[in-house]
Amino acid sequence: MQSSEEYMQNLRQWLQDTADSPLEEMSDFFTKRLYGYEEHMSIWEESYRIFAEILPLDCQKILDLGCGTGLELDRIWQKNPGLQVTGVDLCEPMLDKLLEKHHDKPLTTVVQDYFQYDLGCCKWDAVISFESLHHFLPRRKKELYRKIYCSLKGKGVFILGDYIACCDEEEQLLRNIYLQKRKQSAIPDPCYVHFDIPLTLDHEIELLRNAGFIIEKILNGSATIILARKGA
Ligand SMILES: C[S@@+](CC[C@H](N)C(=O)[O-])C[C@H]1O[C@@H](n2cnc3c(N)ncnc32)[C@H](O)[C@@H]1O
């Protein structure tokens, strides 16, 4: 297991090596990598298993934000094949692959930016998101977390599985480079690009608590999984 010093050293080296790589638009990034995507993501296998395990068994209707080809859903439906799922993703080819795999499931797909999607009110038993939200700044997540909170039924849950920064230095370093690269390439604000800007666990939890959530579980595997419950 790598120490955080070693981890940060490798990260700094990688950032130096990739300093001249241009930022790629989010949907283009995933479209270009669709072939081989699921194999690439197999490093999260254990986290997908845990993610499916902590979804409460009595859920009937869930919303998956940034569902992609649905690797988390593969596991979730193994446990609960009747579960009704709405999957939102801005990359249509990823959703096509999901539909191809799960044409026999109660699945609705929506090609849309989840920040623009109408999540509704008191509608879902659970909202889930795996490895998607670490591409966004806290100000965007703050607003979304509040909308997720309102969209959940009485004691519904938000389950977030994501890349969490190991320390403030990692959070700050990645954010600075992200902002710098956007500025250098004059990328306008509404354009989403693929670059990881994870928050530390403390900062992620602070955002969730500010939206009203009660943090029930935090599980650390290859991805960090947070189970946040609607408090009222
Ligand atoms: C790393 S993939 C994860 C997909 C899936 N959850 C999984 O674990 O296999 C991130 C996904 O989030 C989607 N995504 C990123 N930003 C989004 C946004 N603002 N609205 C909707 N989808 C988004 C991408 O298109 C991509 O499919």
The ligand as an SDF file (V2000), in Angstrom:
LIG
                    3D

 27 29  0  0  0  0  0  0  0  0999 V2000
  -16.4670    7.4150  -14.9430 C   0  0  0  0  0  0  0  0  0  0  0  0
  -18.0780    7.3480  -15.6590 S   0  0  0  0  0  0  0  0  0  0  0  0
  -18.9780    6.4260  -14.4470 C   0  0  0  0  0  0  0  0  0  0  0  0
  -20.1720    5.7250  -15.0550 C   0  0  0  0  0  0  0  0  0  0  0  0
  -20.8500    4.7110  -14.1510 C   0  0  0  0  0  0  0  0  0  0  0  0
  -21.4210    5.3490  -12.9970 N   0  0  0  0  0  0  0  0  0  0  0  0
  -19.8590    3.6410  -13.7610 C   0  0  0  0  0  0  0  0  0  0  0  0
  -19.3850    3.6340  -12.6080 O   0  0  0  0  0  0  0  0  0  0  0  0
  -19.4970    2.8360  -14.6290 O   0  0  0  0  0  0  0  0  0  0  0  0
  -18.7430    8.9900  -15.3930 C   0  0  0  0  0  0  0  0  0  0  0  0
  -20.0520    9.1880  -16.1490 C   0  0  0  0  0  0  0  0  0  0  0  0
  -20.6330   10.4270  -15.7100 O   0  0  0  0  0  0  0  0  0  0  0  0
  -21.2110   11.0620  -16.8480 C   0  0  0  0  0  0  0  0  0  0  0  0
  -21.3350   12.4940  -16.5630 N   0  0  0  0  0  0  0  0  0  0  0  0
  -20.3490   13.3680  -16.2330 C   0  0  0  0  0  0  0  0  0  0  0  0
  -20.8620   14.5780  -16.0050 N   0  0  0  0  0  0  0  0  0  0  0  0
  -22.1920   14.5000  -16.1970 C   0  0  0  0  0  0  0  0  0  0  0  0
  -23.2650   15.4290  -16.1030 C   0  0  0  0  0  0  0  0  0  0  0  0
  -23.0600   16.7090  -15.7790 N   0  0  0  0  0  0  0  0  0  0  0  0
  -24.5120   14.9970  -16.3690 N   0  0  0  0  0  0  0  0  0  0  0  0
  -24.7390   13.7050  -16.7140 C   0  0  0  0  0  0  0  0  0  0  0  0
  -23.7590   12.7770  -16.8110 N   0  0  0  0  0  0  0  0  0  0  0  0
  -22.5090   13.1550  -16.5500 C   0  0  0  0  0  0  0  0  0  0  0  0
  -20.2440   10.7300  -17.9830 C   0  0  0  0  0  0  0  0  0  0  0  0
  -20.8360   10.9090  -19.2430 O   0  0  0  0  0  0  0  0  0  0  0  0
  -19.8970    9.2680  -17.6650 C   0  0  0  0  0  0  0  0  0  0  0  0
  -20.7710    8.3680  -18.2890 O   0  0  0  0  0  0  0  0  0  0  0  0
  1  2  1  0
  2  3  1  0
  2 10  1  0
  3  4  1  0
  4  5  1  0
  5  6  1  0
  5  7  1  0
  7  8  2  0
  7  9  1  0
 10 11  1  0
 11 12  1  0
 11 26  1  0
 12 13  1  0
 13 14  1  0
 13 24  1  0
 14 15  1  0
 14 23  1  0
 15 16  2  0
 16 17  1  0
 17 18  1  0
 17 23  2  0
 18 19  1  0
 18 20  2  0
 20 21  1  0
 21 22  2  0
 22 23  1  0
 24 25  1  0
 24 26  1  0
 26 27  1  0
M  CHG  2   2   1   9  -1
M  END
$$$$
